[in-house]
Amino acid sequence: MLHIPLLRNGRSYRSLDVLRVPHHRTREPVVEISQANVGLIRRDLLDADAVRERLAEIPSAELLRICREAADHFMTTRLPHGDGAQSPEDYVQQVSATHGLPQVMARKNMSKIRTVMAEMTTVLRGLTRNLDLAVLDGGFTRMDGQELSFFPRRNSLGVALPSNSPGVHSLWIPAFALKIPLVVKPGGAEPWTPYRMIQALIRAGAPPDSLGYYPTDHTGAGQILRQCQRGMVFGDANSTKLWANDSRIEVHGPGYSKIVIGRGSVDHWEDYLDVMMTGCDDDLDCRERRTVLHEYFRCVGARARSRNRGSAGGSTGHHPPP
């Protein structure tokens, strides 16, 4: 059986504690994933300051080169994978097997991640409002006649990832280019993408100790978010509400999309059933479906639901406007 190890500061480590992930349809085991306990995580993260200092010594131009080269490795190269190697086609099939994402969508999201990594210079210019990226090395620059300074407020970014569309992984990768070490907890059903991204970065020349991969349970994920000085968490309402008031943590909870039907159109609400039932993105990132807002017709959602019971793509709910 395939095995995915921990990456403890970039070094492969096989744990005695493992999680077996099944095929989404047959429920047969597909992969065995090493699990990190809280003590191991706590011990490894004690070195965060030293890891950050070593990463900070690398010029930003070199980190951007690594991202560009890693983009091609992620898309085309056979990369280390546990005791063996993983081709791009292996990756697509494995994501589809455990996650249930159609292979065509896995390839589409793979291309999305590659684009973010390859265009990291443009991404950082957007995040920094077009600052000269040399400020990441020197700490000072001038813009519009004003002296500006840059300094990192934290020494690491901990990321508790979902078992969701692989496209979400493009959100955390800019931290590396900003000289912030990463500590990644993958989703249980989608361990493949962050592991492959990390291996692509290492192949391109990234310092391995700046990239941690720690599959773990909820307790271990909480330890990562508490001990890293900045964090990003994905999940449902119950798991993300724990961090809602923690200013260090960027919360990505469920998306409650809304449809607004105006007074002039509400009598013909049936014309919009296709939008109500299928108006999400083309991957699996919109399962919390859906609120219908209108001005006076309070049973649109219930009638749509009863009329389309059994329809694919989720349910329609009704909540009165706030």
C-alpha positions as CSV (number, residue, x, y, z in Angstrom):
1,M,0.0,0.0,0.0
2,L,1.1,3.5,-0.7
3,H,2.5,5.4,2.3
4,I,2.8,9.1,2.9
5,P,5.3,10.1,5.6
6,L,5.5,13.2,7.8
7,L,7.9,15.8,6.6
8,R,9.5,17.0,9.8
9,N,11.2,20.2,8.7
10,G,11.4,18.7,5.3
11,R,12.8,15.3,6.4
12,S,10.8,12.2,5.8
13,Y,9.6,10.4,8.9
14,R,7.5,7.3,9.2
15,S,5.2,7.1,12.2
16,L,3.9,4.0,13.9
17,D,0.5,5.7,14.1
18,V,-1.1,5.7,10.7
19,L,-4.4,6.6,9.0
20,R,-5.8,4.5,6.2
21,V,-7.7,6.5,3.6
22,P,-10.3,4.6,1.5
23,H,-11.4,5.0,-2.1
24,H,-14.3,7.4,-2.1
25,R,-16.6,4.8,-3.9
26,T,-15.3,1.3,-3.2
27,R,-14.1,2.1,0.4
28,E,-11.1,-0.1,-0.2
29,P,-7.9,1.4,1.4
30,V,-5.8,3.5,-1.0
31,V,-3.1,5.1,1.1
32,E,-1.6,4.9,4.5
33,I,-0.6,8.2,6.1
34,S,1.8,8.7,9.0
35,Q,0.2,10.7,11.8
36,A,1.9,13.3,14.0
37,N,1.1,13.4,17.7
38,V,0.9,16.6,19.7
39,G,4.2,16.0,21.5
40,L,6.1,15.6,18.2
41,I,4.6,18.7,16.7
42,R,5.3,20.8,19.8
43,R,9.0,19.6,19.8
44,D,9.5,20.3,16.1
45,L,8.1,23.8,16.3
46,L,10.4,24.9,19.0
47,D,13.0,25.6,16.3
48,A,10.7,28.0,14.4
49,D,12.8,31.2,15.1
50,A,16.0,29.6,13.8
51,V,14.2,28.2,10.7
52,R,12.8,31.7,9.9
53,E,16.3,33.3,10.3
54,R,17.8,30.8,7.8
55,L,15.0,31.4,5.3
56,A,15.3,35.1,5.7
57,E,19.0,35.0,4.5
58,I,17.9,33.8,1.0
59,P,17.4,36.7,-1.5
60,S,13.8,37.2,-2.5
61,A,14.8,36.8,-6.2
62,E,16.1,33.3,-5.5
63,L,12.8,32.4,-3.7
64,L,10.9,33.6,-6.7
65,R,13.1,31.6,-9.0
66,I,12.4,28.5,-6.8
67,C,8.6,29.1,-7.1
68,R,8.8,29.4,-10.9
69,E,10.9,26.2,-11.2
70,A,8.7,24.4,-8.7
71,A,5.6,25.2,-10.8
72,D,7.0,23.2,-13.7
73,H,8.1,20.4,-11.4
74,F,4.6,20.3,-9.8
75,M,3.0,20.0,-13.3
76,T,5.4,17.7,-15.2
77,T,7.9,16.0,-13.0
78,R,8.0,12.6,-11.3
79,L,8.5,13.6,-7.7
80,P,9.4,11.7,-4.4
81,H,6.4,10.2,-2.8
82,G,7.0,8.2,0.4
83,D,9.2,5.2,-0.5
84,G,8.6,5.7,-4.2
85,A,7.8,8.4,-6.8
86,Q,4.6,10.0,-8.1
87,S,4.1,11.1,-11.7
88,P,1.6,13.9,-12.6
89,E,-0.9,11.3,-13.8
90,D,-0.5,9.3,-10.6
91,Y,-1.3,12.4,-8.7
92,V,-4.5,13.1,-10.7
93,Q,-5.7,9.5,-10.2
94,Q,-4.9,9.5,-6.5
95,V,-6.7,12.8,-5.8
96,S,-9.7,11.5,-7.7
97,A,-9.6,8.1,-5.8
98,T,-9.8,9.5,-2.3
99,H,-11.5,12.8,-2.8
100,G,-14.0,11.9,-5.5
101,L,-13.1,14.9,-7.7
102,P,-13.4,14.1,-11.4
103,Q,-10.0,13.7,-13.0
104,V,-10.6,16.5,-15.5
105,M,-11.2,18.8,-12.5
106,A,-8.1,17.6,-10.7
107,R,-6.1,18.5,-13.8
108,K,-7.8,21.9,-13.9
109,N,-6.9,22.6,-10.3
110,M,-3.4,21.4,-10.9
111,S,-3.0,24.0,-13.6
112,K,-4.4,26.7,-11.3
113,I,-1.8,25.9,-8.6
114,R,1.0,25.9,-11.2
115,T,-0.1,29.3,-12.5
116,V,0.1,30.8,-8.9
117,M,3.5,29.4,-8.3
118,A,4.8,30.4,-11.8
119,E,3.4,33.9,-11.4
120,M,4.5,34.5,-7.8
121,T,6.2,37.8,-8.6
122,T,2.8,39.1,-9.9
123,V,1.0,37.6,-6.9
124,L,3.4,39.3,-4.4
125,R,3.1,42.6,-6.2
126,G,-0.6,42.4,-5.8
127,L,-0.3,41.5,-2.1
128,T,2.1,44.3,-1.4
129,R,0.4,46.9,-3.6
130,N,3.2,46.9,-6.1
131,L,6.1,47.5,-3.8
132,D,9.6,46.9,-5.0
133,L,10.1,43.3,-3.8
134,A,13.7,44.1,-2.8
135,V,12.1,45.4,0.4
136,L,11.8,41.8,1.5
137,D,15.6,41.7,1.6
138,G,16.6,45.1,2.8
139,G,13.5,46.0,4.9
140,F,13.2,49.5,3.5
141,T,12.1,51.1,0.2
142,R,10.6,54.3,-1.2
143,M,7.3,54.6,-2.9
144,D,5.6,57.9,-4.1
145,G,8.2,59.8,-2.1
146,Q,7.5,58.0,1.1
147,E,9.9,55.9,3.1
148,L,8.4,52.5,3.8
149,S,9.6,49.6,5.9
150,F,8.9,45.9,5.9
151,F,9.3,43.4,8.7
152,P,7.7,40.0,9.4
153,R,5.3,40.0,12.3
154,R,5.5,36.3,12.9
155,N,8.0,33.4,12.5
156,S,5.8,30.8,10.8
157,L,2.5,30.1,9.2
158,G,0.5,27.0,10.3
159,V,-2.2,25.9,7.9
160,A,-5.0,23.4,8.8
161,L,-6.2,22.4,5.3
162,P,-9.5,20.9,4.2
163,S,-10.4,17.8,2.2
164,N,-11.6,20.1,-0.5
165,S,-10.9,21.1,-4.0
166,P,-7.0,21.2,-4.6
167,G,-7.3,24.8,-5.8
168,V,-7.4,26.1,-2.2
169,H,-3.8,25.3,-1.8
170,S,-2.8,28.3,-3.9
171,L,-3.8,30.5,-0.9
172,W,-0.9,29.5,1.4
173,I,2.0,29.1,-1.0
174,P,2.9,32.9,-1.1
175,A,4.1,32.7,2.5
176,F,7.2,30.8,1.3
177,A,8.1,33.6,-1.2
178,L,7.6,36.1,1.7
179,K,10.3,34.2,3.7
180,I,7.8,32.7,6.2
181,P,8.3,28.9,7.0
182,L,5.2,26.7,6.5
183,V,3.7,24.1,8.7
184,V,1.0,22.3,6.9
185,K,-1.7,19.9,8.2
186,P,-3.3,18.2,5.2
187,G,-7.0,17.2,4.9
188,G,-7.7,13.6,5.7
189,A,-9.1,12.8,2.2
190,E,-6.7,15.0,0.2
191,P,-3.2,14.6,1.4
192,W,-1.7,14.6,-2.1
193,T,-1.6,18.2,-3.2
194,P,0.3,19.9,-0.3
195,Y,2.8,16.9,-0.3
196,R,3.4,17.3,-4.0
197,M,3.8,21.1,-3.8
198,I,6.3,20.8,-1.0
199,Q,8.3,18.1,-2.9
200,A,8.3,20.4,-6.0
201,L,9.7,23.3,-4.0
202,I,12.4,21.1,-2.5
203,R,13.3,19.8,-6.0
204,A,13.6,23.4,-7.1
205,G,16.0,24.3,-4.3
206,A,13.9,25.3,-1.3
207,P,15.5,24.7,2.1
208,P,13.7,21.6,3.3
209,D,13.5,22.7,6.9
210,S,11.2,25.6,5.9
211,L,8.5,23.2,4.8
212,G,6.7,21.0,7.4
213,Y,4.0,18.4,6.5
214,Y,2.2,17.1,9.6
215,P,-0.9,14.9,9.0
216,T,-2.7,14.8,12.4
217,D,-6.0,14.8,14.1
218,H,-8.0,17.8,15.4
219,T,-5.9,18.0,18.5
220,G,-2.7,18.1,16.5
221,A,-4.2,20.7,14.2
222,G,-5.0,22.9,17.2
223,Q,-1.4,22.6,18.4
224,I,-0.1,23.8,15.1
225,L,-2.4,26.8,15.0
226,R,-1.6,27.7,18.6
227,Q,2.1,27.3,18.4
228,C,2.7,28.9,15.0
229,Q,2.6,32.7,15.3
230,R,0.2,33.0,12.3
231,G,-2.4,30.5,11.0
232,M,-4.9,29.7,8.4
233,V,-7.8,27.3,9.0
234,F,-10.3,25.7,6.7
235,G,-13.4,23.8,7.9
236,D,-17.0,23.7,8.7
237,A,-18.8,26.1,11.1
238,N,-18.1,24.0,14.2
239,S,-14.4,23.6,13.6
240,T,-13.7,27.2,12.5
241,K,-15.7,29.0,15.2
242,L,-13.0,28.1,17.8
243,W,-10.7,30.5,16.0
244,A,-13.2,33.3,15.1
245,N,-11.9,35.7,17.7
246,D,-8.2,34.9,17.3
247,S,-6.6,37.7,15.3
248,R,-3.6,35.5,14.4
249,I,-5.8,33.1,12.5
250,E,-7.3,33.6,9.1
251,V,-10.6,31.6,9.0
252,H,-12.0,30.0,5.9
253,G,-15.3,28.6,7.0
254,P,-18.3,27.4,4.9
255,G,-19.5,29.6,2.1
256,Y,-23.2,30.5,2.5
257,S,-24.0,31.7,-1.0
258,K,-27.1,33.8,-1.6
259,I,-29.6,34.4,-4.3
260,V,-31.6,37.7,-4.3
261,I,-34.9,37.7,-6.2
262,G,-36.3,41.2,-6.6
263,R,-40.0,42.2,-6.4
264,G,-40.3,42.3,-10.2
265,S,-39.1,38.8,-10.7
266,V,-40.3,36.8,-7.7
267,D,-43.6,35.7,-9.4
268,H,-41.5,33.9,-12.0
269,W,-39.0,32.3,-9.5
270,E,-39.3,29.0,-11.4
271,D,-37.3,30.6,-14.2
272,Y,-34.3,30.7,-11.9
273,L,-34.3,27.1,-10.6
274,D,-31.2,26.2,-12.7
275,V,-29.3,29.0,-10.9
276,M,-30.6,27.9,-7.5
277,M,-29.6,24.3,-8.0
278,T,-26.4,24.5,-10.0
279,G,-25.0,28.0,-9.6
280,C,-21.8,27.0,-7.8
281,D,-18.2,26.8,-9.0
282,D,-17.3,23.8,-11.0
283,D,-15.4,21.9,-8.3
284,L,-16.5,20.9,-4.8
285,D,-16.0,24.2,-2.9
286,C,-19.7,25.2,-2.4
287,R,-21.6,22.6,-0.4
288,E,-23.3,24.9,1.9
289,R,-26.2,25.6,-0.5
290,R,-28.2,27.9,-0.5
291,T,-30.0,31.0,1.0
292,V,-32.8,32.6,-1.1
293,L,-33.5,36.2,-0.3
294,H,-36.6,38.0,-1.6
295,E,-38.9,40.8,-0.6
296,Y,-42.2,39.2,0.2
297,F,-42.6,35.7,-1.1
298,R,-41.6,33.6,1.9
299,C,-42.0,30.1,0.6
300,V,-39.7,30.3,-2.5
301,G,-37.1,28.0,-1.0
302,A,-39.6,25.4,0.2
303,R,-41.4,25.3,-3.1
304,A,-38.2,25.0,-5.1
305,R,-37.0,22.2,-2.8
306,S,-40.3,20.2,-3.1
307,R,-40.4,20.7,-6.8
308,N,-36.9,19.6,-7.3
309,R,-36.5,16.9,-4.7
310,G,-33.9,14.4,-5.8
311,S,-32.2,16.9,-8.0
312,A,-28.3,16.8,-8.0
313,G,-26.3,19.6,-6.7
314,G,-27.5,20.3,-3.2
315,S,-30.6,21.7,-1.5
316,T,-32.2,25.1,-1.5
317,G,-33.1,26.7,1.8
318,H,-34.9,29.9,2.8
319,H,-34.0,32.4,5.4
320,P,-35.7,35.8,5.8
321,P,-33.4,38.8,5.0
322,P,-31.5,40.2,7.9
